[in-house]
Structures are given as C-alpha cells and as structure tokens.
C-alpha cells in the first residue's frame, strides 16, 4: 500500500513538472505549429 502511495505521489509530481514545461514553451510550440500550417497550406 505504501509503495502505491509513493508511486502516486511521484506520478503527480511528474505531471506537474510536465505541465510547467509545456506552459513555459507554449510560445515556441505555437510558432512551430504556425510554421507547419503555413508550410502545408502553401502547396
């Protein structure tokens, strides 16, 4: 039971870190998506 609790806590911390990383890089992700959209629609 304790192992499951520890794994759950580690998973929650991992999700928080992943969301923080995505939030920090949202502008970069948006620029990349706009670039790909322009590349596809140009043809």
N, C-alpha and C positions, 0 to 999 in steps of 0.2 A: 504493500500500500504506500509506504513512504517513497519507494522508487518511482511509482506512478506520479506522486505529487511533485517530486523533484523534476521529472521529465516534463510535466505540465508547466511548471514554472519556467524551465529553460525554453520551452516552446513559446510561451507568451513573451518572454524577453526577446527571443529571436524575431517574432512578428513585429514587435515594437521597433526594433533596430531596422528591420527591412522597410517598414513604413516611413521611418525617419529618413532612410537613404533615398527612397523614392521621392519624398517631399523635397529633399534638398536638390534633387536632379530633375525636377519637373520641367524647368525651363529648357534644359538640354534635351530631354525626351520630346518636348513639344517642337523644338527646332528640327530634330531628326524626323519626326512624323511629317512636318510640313515639307521638308525636303523630299521625302519619299513620295508624298502626294503629288508634288509638282513634277517629279520625275515620271510618275505613272501617267498622269493626266496630260503630259506634254505630247505624248505619242499620238 
